[in-house]
Amino acid sequence: MPIKIPSDLPAYDVLTREGVMVMDEDQAARQDIRPLRIGLLNLMPKKIQTENQFARLIGATPLQIELSLIRMTEHRTKNTAADHMRSFYRPFSEVAATDERFDGLIITGAPIEHLDFADVTYWDELQQIFEWTQSHVHSTFGVCWGGMAMINYFHGVKKHLLDHKAFGCFRHRNMAPASPYLRGFSDDCVIPVSRWTEMRRDEIEAVPGLQILLHSDEVGPCLVEDPEHRALYIFNHLEYDSDTLKQEYDRDVASGTPINVPCNYYPGDDPSCPPQNRWRSHAHLLYGNWINQIYQTTPFDLNLIGR
């Protein structure tokens, strides 16, 4: 089954060209099933790129997905056209006012790692969203800074500044092969990493109920399950395109920002070579498993979510 998105959203043409099944509102209305409602709270500056990345992954399952794009109410993006934001995004205040419920919600990262959580301009509203997920979302997936913010809000786990950027593709160990979220995973896998902060294993393991599912000896915990809050937190970027790390590297080189060549990314660590994608299959596995777990456990009646 396909993912349902507006036919004029840029992701519609991108995914169609890639062979991902997509459908518009009229096509979806002719199917007598309830689609899974997945929200994307997009905090990244490059909104369209992020939409494509997550729509590609959650649209690859056999289930019909209805994707809703959500933004912070007062925060205004500088990197995406205002027309795009008006056409496709709704502010959280509007979503909350209509008492909508979602089977799943993805909260993306944001390039604000250097700030304390309390110093983020939209931190107050984001805390409201975290609380709202407990009554209006069946399963929440916090990604990179979004996952760090969630685990800090619910459990007080701190993020720690690194003395150098964790940047490149790192091997991660499968710590919980029996987890339904890691169904089909290898014993280890390669995952892109791009961050100046880290969450520490001992501090996560000190919290009752939290379970680290994927971990790297080089860059620490990656994927954490939080059953109490029906949430997953991933601190790295399985959703990245093949050239996302290259774009970040080229941007910093062009601006004169000190940056290391992303490790284990280019063949021979040579930036003149095209990068190789070695994480795509595990990205589809993880997000497909997440969608499947939602489908297996979410109420058929959306009004029963959170109750």
Backbone as CSV, one residue per row, in Angstrom:
resi,resn,N_x,N_y,N_z,CA_x,CA_y,CA_z,C_x,C_y,C_z
1,MET,0.844,-1.190,0.000,0.000,0.000,0.000,0.882,1.244,0.000
2,PRO,0.369,2.339,-0.520,1.191,3.541,-0.654,1.067,4.491,0.518
3,ILE,1.876,5.551,0.444,1.789,6.648,1.392,0.931,7.746,0.778
4,LYS,0.036,8.321,1.580,-0.863,9.367,1.088,-0.282,10.733,1.426
5,ILE,0.053,11.489,0.383,0.563,12.843,0.542,-0.043,13.708,-0.545
6,PRO,-0.092,15.032,-0.359,-0.637,15.909,-1.406,0.131,15.752,-2.713
7,SER,-0.568,15.755,-3.824,0.071,15.525,-5.121,1.009,16.648,-5.525
8,ASP,0.872,17.834,-4.901,1.769,18.934,-5.233,2.897,19.104,-4.217
9,LEU,2.989,18.209,-3.217,4.135,18.208,-2.322,5.348,17.705,-3.104
10,PRO,6.521,18.374,-3.007,7.684,17.927,-3.787,8.010,16.452,-3.606
11,ALA,7.772,15.903,-2.422,8.079,14.490,-2.182,7.277,13.568,-3.090
12,TYR,6.098,14.012,-3.556,5.243,13.160,-4.403,5.996,12.757,-5.675
13,ASP,6.578,13.739,-6.362,7.307,13.438,-7.596,8.605,12.697,-7.307
14,VAL,9.296,13.078,-6.235,10.558,12.417,-5.900,10.343,10.936,-5.646
15,LEU,9.353,10.617,-4.810,9.111,9.212,-4.470,8.547,8.430,-5.645
16,THR,7.725,9.079,-6.463,7.190,8.405,-7.648,8.316,7.976,-8.581
17,ARG,9.291,8.873,-8.785,10.429,8.535,-9.657,11.255,7.400,-9.084
18,GLU,11.266,7.270,-7.752,12.051,6.213,-7.107,11.306,4.889,-7.030
19,GLY,10.040,4.876,-7.446,9.262,3.649,-7.412,8.504,3.423,-6.126
20,VAL,8.512,4.410,-5.218,7.716,4.307,-3.999,6.261,4.597,-4.342
21,MET,5.342,3.764,-3.837,3.933,3.955,-4.141,3.384,5.141,-3.365
22,VAL,2.842,6.112,-4.084,2.231,7.281,-3.458,0.817,7.437,-4.007
23,MET,-0.035,8.097,-3.244,-1.405,8.334,-3.687,-1.868,9.683,-3.153
24,ASP,-2.827,10.280,-3.875,-3.360,11.555,-3.416,-4.671,11.327,-2.674
25,GLU,-5.309,12.411,-2.247,-6.516,12.330,-1.433,-7.641,11.584,-2.125
26,ASP,-7.843,11.828,-3.424,-8.958,11.192,-4.149,-8.760,9.679,-4.236
27,GLN,-7.533,9.246,-4.515,-7.271,7.808,-4.583,-7.488,7.146,-3.233
28,ALA,-7.009,7.782,-2.173,-7.131,7.206,-0.840,-8.583,7.063,-0.418
29,ALA,-9.416,8.006,-0.810,-10.827,7.985,-0.405,-11.566,6.794,-0.977
30,ARG,-11.062,6.215,-2.055,-11.745,5.070,-2.683,-11.398,3.744,-2.015
31,GLN,-10.439,3.769,-1.056,-10.046,2.540,-0.379,-10.732,2.470,0.984
32,ASP,-11.438,1.377,1.219,-12.250,1.236,2.428,-11.416,0.652,3.564
33,ILE,-10.366,1.382,3.956,-9.530,0.971,5.082,-9.146,2.228,5.856
34,ARG,-8.709,2.024,7.100,-8.212,3.179,7.846,-6.706,3.258,7.692
35,PRO,-6.196,4.344,7.111,-4.741,4.476,7.025,-4.150,4.788,8.393
36,LEU,-2.886,4.482,8.563,-2.187,4.899,9.772,-1.858,6.385,9.651
37,ARG,-2.193,7.141,10.673,-1.917,8.578,10.679,-0.554,8.817,11.338
38,ILE,0.393,9.294,10.537,1.736,9.571,11.025,2.002,11.069,10.879
39,GLY,2.396,11.709,11.976,2.769,13.119,11.932,4.274,13.268,11.853
40,LEU,4.728,14.320,11.186,6.145,14.659,11.122,6.309,16.078,11.640
41,LEU,6.833,16.195,12.869,7.167,17.507,13.421,8.576,17.827,12.929
42,ASN,8.648,18.691,11.924,9.892,18.906,11.191,10.617,20.134,11.743
43,LEU,11.704,19.899,12.464,12.493,20.975,13.054,13.749,21.273,12.250
44,MET,13.979,20.549,11.169,15.184,20.746,10.368,15.045,21.962,9.467
45,PRO,16.150,22.648,9.162,16.063,23.828,8.298,15.697,23.498,6.853
46,LYS,16.222,22.397,6.329,15.895,21.994,4.960,14.659,21.101,5.002
47,LYS,13.486,21.740,5.053,12.238,21.010,5.270,11.966,19.977,4.177
48,ILE,12.120,20.393,2.927,11.746,19.507,1.817,12.635,18.273,1.785
49,GLN,13.945,18.450,1.991,14.856,17.304,2.027,14.455,16.327,3.130
50,THR,14.099,16.861,4.297,13.714,16.009,5.421,12.390,15.305,5.146
51,GLU,11.435,16.009,4.525,10.161,15.376,4.150,10.416,14.178,3.256
52,ASN,11.266,14.365,2.252,11.559,13.280,1.318,12.163,12.084,2.043
53,GLN,13.107,12.351,2.937,13.814,11.272,3.614,12.875,10.402,4.444
54,PHE,12.018,11.034,5.233,11.139,10.240,6.099,9.955,9.656,5.331
55,ALA,9.436,10.385,4.365,8.334,9.837,3.564,8.789,8.599,2.801
56,ARG,10.020,8.605,2.332,10.572,7.454,1.614,10.583,6.210,2.502
57,LEU,10.945,6.366,3.760,11.077,5.228,4.651,9.735,4.713,5.147
58,ILE,8.850,5.609,5.560,7.569,5.131,6.090,6.591,4.772,4.980
59,GLY,6.910,5.178,3.740,6.043,4.843,2.619,6.396,3.538,1.945
60,ALA,7.396,2.840,2.460,7.856,1.609,1.808,7.236,0.349,2.398
61,THR,6.313,0.492,3.347,5.686,-0.678,3.965,4.431,-1.072,3.191
62,PRO,3.830,-2.239,3.482,2.600,-2.642,2.783,1.353,-1.901,3.269
63,LEU,1.481,-0.998,4.223,0.324,-0.346,4.826,0.113,1.041,4.235
64,GLN,-1.138,1.484,4.248,-1.422,2.838,3.786,-1.113,3.831,4.906
65,ILE,-0.310,4.842,4.575,0.129,5.843,5.529,-0.419,7.209,5.122
66,GLU,-0.962,7.925,6.080,-1.375,9.310,5.859,-0.398,10.205,6.612
67,LEU,0.397,10.965,5.871,1.452,11.789,6.478,0.958,13.215,6.677
68,SER,1.109,13.710,7.909,0.739,15.083,8.244,1.991,15.846,8.653
69,LEU,2.203,17.014,8.059,3.376,17.831,8.347,3.013,18.900,9.374
70,ILE,3.823,18.980,10.432,3.536,19.866,11.568,4.770,20.740,11.818
71,ARG,4.535,21.982,12.209,5.619,22.901,12.558,5.359,23.505,13.932
72,MET,6.413,24.089,14.502,6.251,24.841,15.731,5.399,26.075,15.437
73,THR,4.617,26.502,16.399,3.621,27.537,16.139,4.238,28.885,15.804
74,GLU,5.187,29.351,16.596,5.713,30.703,16.419,7.027,30.736,15.641
75,HIS,7.770,29.644,15.649,9.079,29.637,14.995,8.924,29.735,13.482
76,ARG,9.698,30.598,12.857,9.654,30.784,11.410,10.961,30.313,10.792
77,THR,10.872,29.433,9.812,12.065,28.920,9.155,12.592,29.918,8.146
78,LYS,13.926,29.949,8.000,14.567,30.857,7.047,15.027,30.131,5.789
79,ASN,14.928,28.808,5.788,15.514,28.029,4.702,14.501,27.394,3.767
80,THR,13.222,27.548,4.052,12.181,26.958,3.209,11.171,28.042,2.854
81,ALA,10.723,28.036,1.601,9.819,29.082,1.122,8.556,29.154,1.973
82,ALA,8.124,30.376,2.240,6.917,30.591,3.048,5.705,29.951,2.391
83,ASP,5.643,29.971,1.062,4.509,29.350,0.362,4.435,27.864,0.651
84,HIS,5.575,27.202,0.692,5.610,25.771,0.986,5.098,25.517,2.401
85,MET,5.539,26.320,3.332,5.119,26.141,4.722,3.617,26.382,4.870
86,ARG,3.100,27.405,4.212,1.655,27.681,4.299,0.835,26.579,3.649
87,SER,1.344,26.029,2.562,0.578,25.051,1.788,0.511,23.683,2.453
88,PHE,1.590,23.283,3.124,1.689,21.892,3.543,1.811,21.673,5.059
89,TYR,2.110,22.713,5.810,2.338,22.558,7.252,1.228,23.203,8.061
90,ARG,0.939,22.576,9.195,0.034,23.182,10.163,0.795,23.436,11.449
91,PRO,0.539,24.568,12.110,1.187,24.815,13.397,0.649,23.856,14.446
92,PHE,1.490,23.509,15.427,1.057,22.581,16.463,-0.178,23.100,17.194
93,SER,-0.267,24.396,17.412,-1.418,24.955,18.134,-2.728,24.591,17.453
94,GLU,-2.723,24.553,16.132,-3.933,24.183,15.388,-4.236,22.701,15.540
95,VAL,-3.203,21.873,15.485,-3.388,20.433,15.658,-3.942,20.128,17.044
96,ALA,-3.383,20.780,18.062,-3.823,20.540,19.435,-5.247,21.022,19.653
97,ALA,-5.596,22.148,19.021,-6.930,22.726,19.220,-8.026,21.829,18.672
98,THR,-7.698,21.045,17.647,-8.700,20.162,17.038,-8.720,18.784,17.689
99,ASP,-7.887,18.586,18.721,-7.873,17.344,19.498,-7.594,16.126,18.625
100,GLU,-6.725,16.296,17.630,-6.405,15.187,16.728,-5.512,14.167,17.420
101,ARG,-5.610,12.935,16.942,-4.768,11.857,17.443,-4.021,11.200,16.283
102,PHE,-2.844,10.691,16.604,-1.976,10.106,15.593,-1.503,8.734,16.041
103,ASP,-1.392,7.832,15.067,-0.816,6.520,15.366,0.679,6.647,15.655
104,GLY,1.342,7.539,14.951,2.768,7.735,15.143,3.161,9.179,14.914
105,LEU,4.232,9.593,15.555,4.769,10.943,15.373,6.286,10.854,15.341
106,ILE,6.886,11.470,14.317,8.338,11.606,14.220,8.690,13.041,14.586
107,ILE,9.617,13.205,15.532,10.133,14.525,15.890,11.583,14.571,15.431
108,THR,11.884,15.431,14.478,13.205,15.414,13.857,14.244,16.090,14.741
109,GLY,15.482,16.037,14.269,16.546,16.786,14.898,16.474,18.257,14.522
110,ALA,17.413,19.028,15.062,17.528,20.457,14.770,18.982,20.860,15.008
111,PRO,19.507,21.799,14.204,20.926,22.173,14.325,21.161,23.178,15.454
112,ILE,20.771,22.799,16.674,20.875,23.708,17.825,21.505,22.975,19.009
113,GLU,22.383,22.025,18.698,22.963,21.187,19.753,23.743,21.995,20.788
114,HIS,24.347,23.112,20.343,25.201,23.869,21.254,24.406,24.585,22.333
115,LEU,23.096,24.703,22.145,22.254,25.395,23.120,21.789,24.447,24.217
116,ASP,21.693,24.949,25.437,20.979,24.214,26.467,19.515,24.111,26.054
117,PHE,18.863,23.031,26.447,17.473,22.856,26.039,16.624,24.070,26.424
118,ALA,16.814,24.580,27.622,15.991,25.691,28.105,16.233,26.975,27.318
119,ASP,17.344,27.062,26.583,17.655,28.264,25.814,17.085,28.229,24.404
120,VAL,16.506,27.118,24.007,15.889,27.012,22.682,14.596,27.834,22.686
121,THR,14.416,28.666,21.661,13.297,29.611,21.671,11.932,28.940,21.751
122,TYR,11.819,27.727,21.221,10.519,27.050,21.236,10.468,25.899,22.254
123,TRP,11.361,25.943,23.248,11.425,24.847,24.218,10.124,24.693,24.991
124,ASP,9.489,25.787,25.394,8.243,25.686,26.152,7.179,24.938,25.357
125,GLU,7.027,25.285,24.084,6.022,24.602,23.268,6.417,23.155,23.017
126,LEU,7.708,22.893,22.843,8.141,21.524,22.598,7.848,20.641,23.809
127,GLN,8.007,21.173,25.004,7.642,20.416,26.199,6.136,20.113,26.214
128,GLN,5.338,21.072,25.761,3.896,20.825,25.650,3.623,19.690,24.671
129,ILE,4.395,19.656,23.590,4.217,18.589,22.588,4.579,17.238,23.186
130,PHE,5.676,17.186,23.942,6.055,15.923,24.575,4.927,15.414,25.478
131,GLU,4.336,16.292,26.241,3.218,15.893,27.099,2.013,15.483,26.271
132,TRP,1.743,16.207,25.219,0.610,15.926,24.332,0.729,14.544,23.701
133,THR,1.970,14.094,23.417,2.131,12.766,22.815,1.597,11.665,23.728
134,GLN,1.608,11.895,25.029,1.195,10.856,25.962,-0.309,10.611,25.933
135,SER,-1.068,11.554,25.415,-2.518,11.400,25.341,-3.055,11.392,23.912
136,HIS,-2.213,11.734,22.928,-2.709,11.889,21.568,-1.891,11.138,20.520
137,VAL,-0.818,10.447,20.916,0.025,9.718,19.963,0.274,8.315,20.501
138,HIS,0.126,7.323,19.635,0.338,5.944,20.069,1.827,5.617,20.204
139,SER,2.667,6.102,19.277,4.103,5.827,19.337,4.858,7.016,18.762
140,THR,5.874,7.474,19.491,6.649,8.641,19.076,8.090,8.236,18.808
141,PHE,8.671,8.802,17.741,10.041,8.499,17.332,10.826,9.815,17.334
142,GLY,11.688,9.997,18.350,12.529,11.186,18.427,13.851,10.929,17.737
143,VAL,14.239,11.828,16.835,15.425,11.626,15.992,16.497,12.664,16.326
144,CYS,17.712,12.205,16.551,18.882,13.024,16.837,18.561,14.026,17.954
145,TRP,18.624,15.351,17.694,18.352,16.308,18.772,16.945,16.119,19.319
146,GLY,15.981,15.743,18.461,14.622,15.496,18.938,14.577,14.358,19.939
147,GLY,15.352,13.302,19.692,15.421,12.189,20.641,16.139,12.578,21.915
148,MET,17.206,13.373,21.783,17.919,13.835,22.976,17.016,14.712,23.848
149,ALA,16.239,15.568,23.197,15.334,16.448,23.943,14.262,15.645,24.672
150,MET,13.737,14.607,24.019,12.688,13.792,24.636,13.216,13.015,25.834
151,ILE,14.365,12.364,25.668,14.887,11.545,26.762,15.313,12.439,27.929
152,ASN,15.712,13.667,27.622,16.028,14.610,28.695,14.757,15.057,29.411
153,TYR,13.706,15.334,28.653,12.467,15.821,29.264,11.822,14.753,30.144
154,PHE,11.734,13.534,29.635,11.038,12.478,30.372,11.888,11.846,31.472
155,HIS,13.212,11.843,31.298,14.055,11.089,32.238,15.234,11.877,32.803
156,GLY,15.435,13.100,32.362,16.539,13.902,32.887,17.906,13.483,32.401
157,VAL,17.982,12.638,31.354,19.280,12.225,30.813,19.903,13.423,30.087
158,LYS,21.149,13.735,30.408,21.791,14.932,29.872,22.475,14.657,28.544
159,LYS,22.561,15.714,27.731,23.434,15.641,26.556,24.755,16.305,26.913
160,HIS,25.844,15.760,26.360,27.185,16.235,26.692,27.884,16.697,25.420
161,LEU,28.514,17.867,25.485,29.262,18.387,24.347,30.512,17.551,24.104
162,LEU,30.791,17.297,22.822,32.007,16.580,22.432,33.117,17.586,22.123
163,ASP,34.362,17.170,22.255,35.459,18.074,21.918,35.740,18.095,20.418
164,HIS,35.125,17.181,19.678,35.184,17.201,18.218,33.896,16.579,17.688
165,LYS,33.542,16.906,16.478,32.283,16.433,15.912,32.353,14.948,15.593
166,ALA,31.342,14.201,16.027,31.184,12.810,15.598,30.585,12.847,14.198
167,PHE,31.382,12.485,13.198,31.023,12.785,11.809,31.507,11.663,10.906
168,GLY,30.554,10.946,10.324,30.916,9.869,9.417,29.979,8.690,9.564
169,CYS,30.430,7.519,9.167,29.631,6.297,9.225,30.306,5.323,10.198
170,PHE,29.568,4.946,11.238,30.149,4.165,12.328,29.395,2.844,12.504
171,ARG,30.152,1.811,12.853,29.539,0.507,13.109,28.833,0.519,14.455
172,HIS,27.634,-0.065,14.473,26.833,-0.160,15.695,26.475,-1.617,15.939
173,ARG,26.503,-2.021,17.210,26.175,-3.393,17.585,24.695,-3.519,17.897
174,ASN,24.138,-4.639,17.479,22.750,-4.979,17.789,22.715,-5.526,19.216
175,MET,22.183,-4.722,20.137,22.191,-5.082,21.554,20.958,-5.867,21.975
176,ALA,19.947,-5.933,21.107,18.683,-6.584,21.478,18.094,-7.289,20.266
177,PRO,18.703,-8.399,19.833,18.248,-9.069,18.611,16.785,-9.498,18.655
178,ALA,16.224,-9.692,19.863,14.830,-10.128,19.966,13.842,-8.962,19.904
179,SER,14.338,-7.736,19.880,13.433,-6.587,19.826,12.671,-6.570,18.507
180,PRO,11.368,-6.336,18.551,10.610,-6.260,17.296,11.059,-5.102,16.408
181,TYR,11.698,-4.098,16.994,12.163,-2.966,16.191,13.434,-3.311,15.413
182,LEU,14.122,-4.389,15.813,15.347,-4.799,15.125,15.148,-6.096,14.340
183,ARG,13.914,-6.434,14.084,13.631,-7.638,13.308,14.329,-7.560,11.947
184,GLY,15.139,-8.565,11.617,15.852,-8.583,10.345,17.200,-7.898,10.367
185,PHE,17.581,-7.301,11.510,18.862,-6.601,11.598,20.030,-7.581,11.667
186,SER,21.168,-7.153,11.135,22.414,-7.901,11.285,22.929,-7.741,12.718
187,ASP,23.991,-8.485,13.037,24.609,-8.350,14.352,25.234,-6.972,14.534
188,ASP,25.667,-6.375,13.428,26.094,-4.984,13.475,25.695,-4.309,12.171
189,CYS,25.723,-2.981,12.185,25.311,-2.238,10.999,26.009,-0.882,11.003
190,VAL,26.076,-0.253,9.827,26.709,1.051,9.662,25.626,2.124,9.664
191,ILE,25.852,3.191,10.439,24.872,4.265,10.557,25.572,5.614,10.449
192,PRO,25.036,6.543,9.653,25.619,7.893,9.577,25.435,8.642,10.895
193,VAL,26.470,9.394,11.261,26.463,10.193,12.494,26.936,11.601,12.152
194,SER,26.245,12.600,12.705,26.651,13.990,12.499,26.157,14.804,13.682
195,ARG,26.992,14.933,14.706,26.565,15.664,15.906,27.769,16.088,16.743
196,TRP,27.522,17.141,17.531,28.529,17.691,18.436,28.257,17.294,19.884
197,THR,27.241,16.492,20.106,26.876,16.096,21.464,26.681,14.585,21.523
198,GLU,26.596,14.072,22.743,26.370,12.644,22.921,25.505,12.399,24.152
199,MET,24.826,11.260,24.157,24.173,10.728,25.345,25.027,9.547,25.804
200,ARG,25.187,9.387,27.109,26.125,8.391,27.614,25.417,7.113,28.074
201,ARG,26.074,6.004,27.762,25.478,4.689,28.024,25.159,4.480,29.499
202,ASP,26.105,4.821,30.382,25.872,4.550,31.795,24.709,5.365,32.350
203,GLU,24.517,6.577,31.843,23.429,7.419,32.322,22.077,6.924,31.815
204,ILE,22.057,6.366,30.614,20.812,5.791,30.091,20.481,4.498,30.830
205,GLU,21.480,3.649,31.014,21.233,2.370,31.673,20.876,2.540,33.149
206,ALA,21.166,3.699,33.701,20.809,3.954,35.107,19.326,4.260,35.276
207,VAL,18.612,4.476,34.158,17.185,4.799,34.220,16.382,3.507,34.063
208,PRO,15.607,3.108,35.056,14.795,1.891,34.929,13.842,1.980,33.736
209,GLY,13.799,0.890,32.976,12.858,0.811,31.867,13.441,1.146,30.514
210,LEU,14.479,1.976,30.459,15.094,2.309,29.178,15.986,1.156,28.714
211,GLN,15.958,0.869,27.415,16.793,-0.197,26.869,17.521,0.311,25.633
212,ILE,18.834,0.175,25.635,19.630,0.536,24.464,19.551,-0.615,23.463
213,LEU,19.095,-0.313,22.260,18.932,-1.337,21.227,20.132,-1.388,20.273
214,LEU,20.693,-0.219,19.946,21.872,-0.145,19.086,22.915,0.726,19.773
215,HIS,24.180,0.290,19.727,25.245,1.011,20.427,26.536,0.913,19.630
216,SER,27.320,1.997,19.647,28.625,2.017,18.993,29.715,2.231,20.036
217,ASP,30.774,1.440,19.958,31.903,1.638,20.864,32.589,2.971,20.597
218,GLU,32.430,3.510,19.386,33.102,4.764,19.025,32.271,5.999,19.357
219,VAL,30.967,5.937,19.120,30.136,7.144,19.278,28.968,6.935,20.237
220,GLY,28.951,5.818,20.965,27.991,5.657,22.039,26.625,5.148,21.628
221,PRO,25.626,5.328,22.511,24.273,4.822,22.245,23.674,5.466,20.999
222,CYS,22.883,4.670,20.300,22.232,5.154,19.082,20.718,5.073,19.193
223,LEU,20.182,3.886,19.481,18.739,3.671,19.506,18.326,3.198,20.887
224,VAL,17.345,3.870,21.479,16.874,3.565,22.829,15.365,3.399,22.799
225,GLU,14.871,2.342,23.466,13.426,2.151,23.599,12.978,2.634,24.980
226,ASP,11.851,3.355,24.991,11.254,3.871,26.224,9.802,3.393,26.273
227,PRO,9.566,2.164,26.754,8.197,1.617,26.732,7.206,2.444,27.536
228,GLU,7.650,3.014,28.656,6.725,3.773,29.501,6.073,4.918,28.746
229,HIS,6.831,5.544,27.852,6.304,6.686,27.107,6.013,6.336,25.645
230,ARG,6.000,5.027,25.343,5.702,4.549,23.993,6.560,5.295,22.966
231,ALA,7.868,5.271,23.197,8.760,6.085,22.374,10.040,5.349,22.027
232,LEU,10.620,5.738,20.898,11.970,5.357,20.505,12.777,6.636,20.344
233,TYR,14.051,6.575,20.717,14.960,7.696,20.531,16.156,7.208,19.728
234,ILE,16.414,7.857,18.588,17.601,7.517,17.807,18.445,8.784,17.695
235,PHE,19.730,8.676,18.039,20.586,9.844,18.098,21.408,10.039,16.831
236,ASN,21.267,9.118,15.878,21.997,9.198,14.618,21.014,9.225,13.446
237,HIS,21.516,9.045,12.221,20.707,9.436,11.065,20.567,8.329,10.012
238,LEU,19.821,7.285,10.320,19.545,6.271,9.305,18.731,6.825,8.139
239,GLU,18.029,7.930,8.349,17.188,8.491,7.281,17.991,9.247,6.229
240,TYR,19.286,9.492,6.466,20.080,10.323,5.562,20.138,9.738,4.148
241,ASP,20.148,10.644,3.155,20.408,10.256,1.775,21.893,9.909,1.615
242,SER,22.229,9.337,0.474,23.623,8.946,0.233,24.565,10.144,0.319
243,ASP,24.100,11.328,-0.111,24.992,12.482,-0.191,24.776,13.508,0.913
244,THR,24.009,13.182,1.962,23.734,14.180,2.998,24.999,14.569,3.752
245,LEU,25.798,13.597,4.166,27.056,13.919,4.840,27.990,14.707,3.911
246,LYS,27.970,14.376,2.633,28.780,15.122,1.655,28.327,16.581,1.592
247,GLN,27.023,16.808,1.588,26.521,18.181,1.563,26.986,18.956,2.793
248,GLU,26.945,18.311,3.947,27.387,18.975,5.171,28.890,19.262,5.122
249,TYR,29.659,18.303,4.634,31.109,18.482,4.537,31.450,19.592,3.547
250,ASP,30.841,19.553,2.358,31.119,20.572,1.338,30.708,21.962,1.827
251,ARG,29.598,22.051,2.560,29.143,23.340,3.099,30.192,23.917,4.044
252,ASP,30.703,23.081,4.945,31.675,23.575,5.917,32.999,23.937,5.249
253,VAL,33.422,23.145,4.285,34.652,23.460,3.558,34.508,24.799,2.832
254,ALA,33.359,25.006,2.178,33.135,26.241,1.423,33.101,27.465,2.325
255,SER,32.601,27.288,3.562,32.492,28.419,4.482,33.748,28.626,5.319
256,GLY,34.720,27.724,5.175,35.942,27.825,5.955,35.811,27.312,7.364
257,THR,34.725,26.598,7.661,34.526,26.018,8.987,35.410,24.780,9.151
258,PRO,36.201,24.700,10.205,37.042,23.499,10.387,36.182,22.239,10.469
259,ILE,36.512,21.253,9.682,35.731,20.015,9.657,36.620,18.876,9.171
260,ASN,36.490,17.733,9.799,37.208,16.550,9.357,36.446,15.868,8.225
261,VAL,37.163,15.169,7.377,36.508,14.331,6.366,35.668,13.285,7.094
262,PRO,34.387,13.135,6.748,33.569,12.133,7.447,34.189,10.748,7.315
263,CYS,34.421,10.097,8.452,35.154,8.829,8.437,34.286,7.696,7.901
264,ASN,34.944,6.762,7.230,34.295,5.544,6.711,33.116,5.852,5.792
265,TYR,33.203,6.968,5.083,32.080,7.408,4.230,32.470,7.387,2.755
266,TYR,33.543,8.091,2.424,34.066,8.030,1.062,34.979,6.809,0.908
267,PRO,34.995,6.175,-0.256,35.964,5.097,-0.475,37.388,5.604,-0.237
268,GLY,38.105,4.914,0.645,39.452,5.339,0.976,39.521,6.671,1.685
269,ASP,38.397,7.110,2.246,38.316,8.424,2.903,38.762,9.546,1.969
270,ASP,38.488,9.363,0.669,38.876,10.346,-0.350,37.629,11.125,-0.790
271,PRO,37.528,12.419,-0.431,36.332,13.198,-0.762,36.104,13.406,-2.262
272,SER,37.095,13.081,-3.082,36.896,13.210,-4.526,36.115,12.023,-5.097
273,CYS,35.940,10.978,-4.280,35.188,9.794,-4.718,33.723,9.907,-4.313
274,PRO,32.808,9.359,-5.105,31.401,9.365,-4.706,31.198,8.531,-3.444
275,PRO,30.442,9.037,-2.467,30.207,8.260,-1.233,29.349,7.031,-1.517
276,GLN,29.496,6.023,-0.666,28.738,4.782,-0.799,27.720,4.672,0.326
277,ASN,26.486,4.318,-0.032,25.428,4.138,0.964,25.457,2.698,1.454
278,ARG,25.771,2.521,2.752,25.841,1.182,3.346,24.826,1.012,4.472
279,TRP,23.842,1.926,4.554,22.860,1.891,5.641,21.420,1.831,5.154
280,ARG,21.195,1.924,3.849,19.839,2.052,3.324,18.936,0.898,3.753
281,SER,19.434,-0.328,3.682,18.579,-1.481,3.996,18.166,-1.474,5.462
282,HIS,19.093,-1.114,6.372,18.743,-1.078,7.786,17.818,0.091,8.108
283,ALA,17.929,1.171,7.350,16.984,2.282,7.534,15.559,1.826,7.226
284,HIS,15.394,1.128,6.115,14.055,0.633,5.761,13.569,-0.396,6.775
285,LEU,14.472,-1.251,7.260,14.077,-2.233,8.268,13.568,-1.557,9.536
286,LEU,14.317,-0.572,10.038,13.944,0.056,11.299,12.608,0.766,11.198
287,TYR,12.446,1.587,10.197,11.197,2.349,10.103,10.036,1.456,9.692
288,GLY,10.324,0.416,8.889,9.272,-0.553,8.574,8.831,-1.313,9.813
289,ASN,9.784,-1.700,10.661,9.444,-2.393,11.910,8.641,-1.481,12.842
290,TRP,9.012,-0.206,12.879,8.266,0.748,13.714,6.817,0.871,13.239
291,ILE,6.653,1.015,11.941,5.298,1.121,11.384,4.517,-0.163,11.662
292,ASN,5.166,-1.326,11.525,4.483,-2.593,11.767,4.056,-2.724,13.221
293,GLN,4.922,-2.304,14.151,4.556,-2.361,15.567,3.369,-1.445,15.864
294,ILE,3.349,-0.288,15.237,2.194,0.601,15.401,0.936,-0.085,14.900
295,TYR,1.019,-0.671,13.717,-0.153,-1.330,13.118,-0.658,-2.462,13.999
296,GLN,0.270,-3.197,14.623,-0.125,-4.343,15.442,-0.768,-3.931,16.766
297,THR,-0.476,-2.731,17.242,-0.877,-2.372,18.603,-1.797,-1.166,18.712
298,THR,-1.908,-0.349,17.690,-2.716,0.866,17.796,-4.209,0.526,17.755
299,PRO,-5.056,1.278,18.461,-6.508,1.027,18.385,-7.037,1.341,16.988
300,PHE,-8.055,0.590,16.566,-8.678,0.917,15.281,-9.380,2.264,15.373
301,ASP,-10.010,2.537,16.519,-10.672,3.811,16.751,-9.627,4.826,17.213
302,LEU,-9.348,5.826,16.391,-8.329,6.821,16.733,-8.636,7.514,18.063
303,ASN,-9.920,7.648,18.386,-10.290,8.341,19.614,-9.848,7.600,20.881
304,LEU,-9.475,6.321,20.735,-9.024,5.536,21.883,-7.532,5.659,22.131
305,ILE,-6.795,6.319,21.217,-5.363,6.482,21.400,-5.109,7.337,22.642
306,GLY,-4.230,6.869,23.501,-3.888,7.609,24.715,-4.862,7.438,25.859
307,ARG,-5.865,6.575,25.690,-6.860,6.408,26.733,-6.822,4.976,27.262
